[in-house]
Amino acid sequence: MPEPHNLSFEPRAEGPYTRRMNTCRLYYSPGSCSLAAHVVLEETGAPYVLDAVPVAEGATQSPRYLAINPKGRVPALELPGEPRVLTELPAIVTLIARRHRAVLDMLPADPLDEARCNEWFAWLTGWVHGVGFGGLWRPARFIAAPALHAAVSAHARGTIEASYATIEQRLADGREYAVPCGYTVVDPFLLVLYRWGVRIGLPMRDTCPAWSALTSRLLERPAVQRVLRDEGIEFAV
Ligand SMILES: N[C@@H](CCC(=O)N[C@@H](CS)C(=O)NCC(=O)O)C(=O)O
């Protein structure tokens, strides 16, 4: 069970955990895609430190955070002895799962199953998150003219809806998790995306029954419940 977390975004040099040289530090924003990395870390049972960088408060674009991660995004993982943070959700969860392989079976040993994880991640992060939700919530990333932002967002919503239909179709073949071999690093990100679907008003329970069942399974996991509690998120299917 991890130790108590530092939930505030305090200057690192003044944080209470700076002498904990063997723990890693996750920079996260509640309910964002970093929640998936948080879940995988929590599943390891190893101690770690949390640093909140709330996107809604603009903290990801603060000079202090940009000095830590010039991309201005969460998640970012600080590793003992490593001068630069590790960024990009798939890289982070893969490293965590690989390093904790002895206790955590979230990265399949079979090469095809591992490739299926990569297949999911490339599409979910690049297309569904980057293009879909990026276009919906951050249209200015795609076109400068404010007059066109509403059109970009509307189009991106269509991208999300089509992608969600694809996800549901993939999950509806009787599998219990994203990759049929079992619970993997991909599943916590599907949990995040499911919640975002609810947030933007998609009728997830009606249109995505298989994905809803997967989400219910994930919500039963003690590690997932602890993470939702720590991030202050209430969520039921
Ligand atoms: N490709 C990155 C995307 C990370 C990302 O876009 N994170 C969002 C939160 S879900 C963020 O930090 N946004 C902050 C901002 O746009 O200022 C990954 O997979 O880690």
The ligand as a Gaussian input file, in Angstrom:
#p B3LYP/6-31G(d) Opt

LIG

0 1
 N        0.439000      12.392000     -25.631000
 C        0.373000      12.728000     -24.232000
 C       -0.855000      13.598000     -23.989000
 C       -0.852000      14.194000     -22.620000
 C       -1.936000      15.249000     -22.470000
 O       -2.427000      15.842000     -23.442000
 N       -2.320000      15.502000     -21.210000
 C       -3.299000      16.528000     -20.928000
 C       -4.220000      16.052000     -19.824000
 S       -5.259000      14.705000     -20.340000
 C       -2.582000      17.771000     -20.429000
 O       -1.637000      17.658000     -19.692000
 N       -3.040000      18.962000     -20.813000
 C       -2.461000      20.152000     -20.294000
 C       -2.510000      21.312000     -21.194000
 O       -2.978000      21.168000     -22.341000
 O       -2.059000      22.370000     -20.740000
 C        0.336000      11.453000     -23.404000
 O       -0.173000      10.433000     -23.879000
 O        0.847000      11.445000     -22.270000

